[in-house]
Amino acid sequence: MSDPPIVFRRLLPVPGAAGLDVDALLDEMFHAIAAPGERPRTIVNFVASADGRVTVKGRSGELGDEGDRALFHGLRQRVDAVMAGPNTIRIERYGRILGKAERRRRRLAAGMVAEPLACLLTRNGNVPIEAPLFAEPDARVVVFGPAAIKPELDACPAQVELVALDPSEMTFTAALRRLRSDYGVRTLLCEGGPMVFGALLGEGLVDELFLTLAPKLVGGGTGPSITHGPELPEPASLRLQWLLEREHSLFARYAVN
Ligand SMILES: NC(=O)c1ccc[n+]([C@@H]2O[C@H](COP(=O)([O-])OP(=O)(O)OC[C@H]3O[C@@H](n4cnc5c(N)ncnc54)[C@H](OP(=O)(O)O)[C@@H]3O)[C@@H](O)[C@H]2O)c1
């Protein structure tokens, strides 16, 4: 008997699929999200070049185009909380999560609070206090970290709350449980960076990955990819939920096993 044929599905060109509205797509996705258990449903979002790099000259901005930004802000608009690593918040100079008043109005109209909670975890007091986020009086930020950083956080104009964790429980598992139980967070968007994504995967906490493949080659060879840290005991399997194209960028949404 001969081996069965290896078959592929052509995703592009897809007749009739042009003109897909990102907001409608995301609305449909978020309506279908099931109630989470003891932690929020966790969605990770990254943009990478075709050679797998996540930065150009140390930052991600040059990789993303308008399509990527539409998804980035569309996801932010729909989640209860946004998490990023301290390095990402510092290097990318995070400000308030929804800068545009129109997006905050849309959330209020949908019965949500105006802006998602911003959050981060630092085991060693690595607080990116110089990022504009911490200077924004309207921003609500939750920091999971050691008790010793409280005075530094209290001095910030932003509404910063410290959830002091013992060294033995400085994990994303503990932080996500607290986000769910103490802050009612049902959907969490994690915007990286690679170290945080690697750790979340290692703790088995990721439900979905949004990955924009930018039509660019960065070169180099030493820059980070979307994950960093110890290799996983087994590779995590991904199931493609959708694949969109716009101006040569590919936008994949995967379910993570
Ligand atoms: N292309 C993209 O989509 C994208 C997205 C995000 C970021 N980036 C880029 O990625 C770079 C920053 O990423 P990064 O990987 O250096 O840093 P990161 O993931 O933003 O933050 C790393 C920090 O997270 C803290 N952390 C808490 N728990 C951890 C754990 N279990 N394991 C590891 N770290 C833990 C650590 O601080 P403590 O030691 O204090 O715990 C660590 O230093 C920037 O250049 C940014 O531009 C690109």
The ligand as a Tripos MOL2 file, in Angstrom:
@<TRIPOS>MOLECULE
LIG
   48    52     1     0     0
SMALL
NO_CHARGES

@<TRIPOS>ATOM
      1 N1          7.8890   42.2970   18.4950 N.am      1 LIG1
      2 C1          7.0870   42.2940   19.5190 C.2       1 LIG1
      3 O1          5.8880   42.0090   19.3590 O.2       1 LIG1
      4 C2          7.6060   42.5860   20.9060 C.ar      1 LIG1
      5 C3          6.7230   42.4960   21.9820 C.ar      1 LIG1
      6 C4          7.2070   42.7640   23.2580 C.ar      1 LIG1
      7 C5          8.5360   43.1150   23.4420 C.ar      1 LIG1
      8 N2          9.3570   43.1820   22.3800 N.ar      1 LIG1
      9 C6         10.7810   43.5300   22.6030 C.3       1 LIG1
     10 O2         11.3150   42.6170   23.5470 O.3       1 LIG1
     11 C7         12.2810   43.2820   24.3500 C.3       1 LIG1
     12 C8         11.9360   43.1020   25.8180 C.3       1 LIG1
     13 O3         11.6940   41.7520   26.1210 O.3       1 LIG1
     14 P1         12.5130   40.9380   27.2240 P.3       1 LIG1
     15 O4         12.3150   39.4980   26.9530 O.co2     1 LIG1
     16 O5         13.9060   41.4720   27.3120 O.co2     1 LIG1
     17 O6         11.8500   41.3900   28.5800 O.3       1 LIG1
     18 P2         10.3420   41.3250   29.1440 P.3       1 LIG1
     19 O7          9.7700   39.9740   28.8400 O.co2     1 LIG1
     20 O8          9.6130   42.5190   28.7260 O.co2     1 LIG1
     21 O9         10.6100   41.4580   30.7060 O.3       1 LIG1
     22 C9         11.5010   40.5530   31.3170 C.3       1 LIG1
     23 C10        11.4120   40.6820   32.8010 C.3       1 LIG1
     24 O10        10.2420   40.0240   33.2730 O.3       1 LIG1
     25 C11        10.4370   39.6960   34.6310 C.3       1 LIG1
     26 N3          9.9370   38.3640   34.9410 N.ar      1 LIG1
     27 C12         9.0220   38.0840   35.8840 C.ar      1 LIG1
     28 N4          8.8300   36.7810   35.9800 N.ar      1 LIG1
     29 C13         9.6430   36.1960   35.1000 C.ar      1 LIG1
     30 C14         9.9050   34.8410   34.7700 C.ar      1 LIG1
     31 N5          9.2660   33.8240   35.3660 N.pl3     1 LIG1
     32 N6         10.8150   34.5890   33.8300 N.ar      1 LIG1
     33 C15        11.4710   35.5930   33.2150 C.ar      1 LIG1
     34 N7         11.2700   36.9040   33.5070 N.ar      1 LIG1
     35 C16        10.3660   37.2050   34.4410 C.ar      1 LIG1
     36 C17        11.9620   39.7210   34.8540 C.3       1 LIG1
     37 O11        12.2390   40.7340   35.8090 O.3       1 LIG1
     38 P3         12.5730   40.2180   37.3070 P.3       1 LIG1
     39 O12        13.9110   39.5480   37.1970 O.co2     1 LIG1
     40 O13        12.5310   41.4250   38.1420 O.co2     1 LIG1
     41 O14        11.5130   39.2190   37.6370 O.co2     1 LIG1
     42 C18        12.5410   40.0160   33.5140 C.3       1 LIG1
     43 O15        13.6810   40.8370   33.5640 O.3       1 LIG1
     44 C19        12.2840   44.7200   23.9340 C.3       1 LIG1
     45 O16        13.3620   44.9550   23.0700 O.3       1 LIG1
     46 C20        10.9750   44.9050   23.2040 C.3       1 LIG1
     47 O17        11.0640   45.8960   22.2130 O.3       1 LIG1
     48 C21         8.9290   42.9260   21.1100 C.ar      1 LIG1
@<TRIPOS>BOND
     1     1     2 1
     2     2     3 2
     3     2     4 1
     4     4     5 ar
     5     4    48 ar
     6     5     6 ar
     7     6     7 ar
     8     7     8 ar
     9     8     9 1
    10     8    48 ar
    11     9    10 1
    12     9    46 1
    13    10    11 1
    14    11    12 1
    15    11    44 1
    16    12    13 1
    17    13    14 1
    18    14    15 2
    19    14    16 1
    20    14    17 1
    21    17    18 1
    22    18    19 2
    23    18    20 1
    24    18    21 1
    25    21    22 1
    26    22    23 1
    27    23    24 1
    28    23    42 1
    29    24    25 1
    30    25    26 1
    31    25    36 1
    32    26    27 ar
    33    26    35 ar
    34    27    28 ar
    35    28    29 ar
    36    29    30 ar
    37    29    35 ar
    38    30    31 1
    39    30    32 ar
    40    32    33 ar
    41    33    34 ar
    42    34    35 ar
    43    36    37 1
    44    36    42 1
    45    37    38 1
    46    38    39 2
    47    38    40 1
    48    38    41 1
    49    42    43 1
    50    44    45 1
    51    44    46 1
    52    46    47 1
@<TRIPOS>SUBSTRUCTURE
     1 LIG1         1 GROUP 0 **** ****
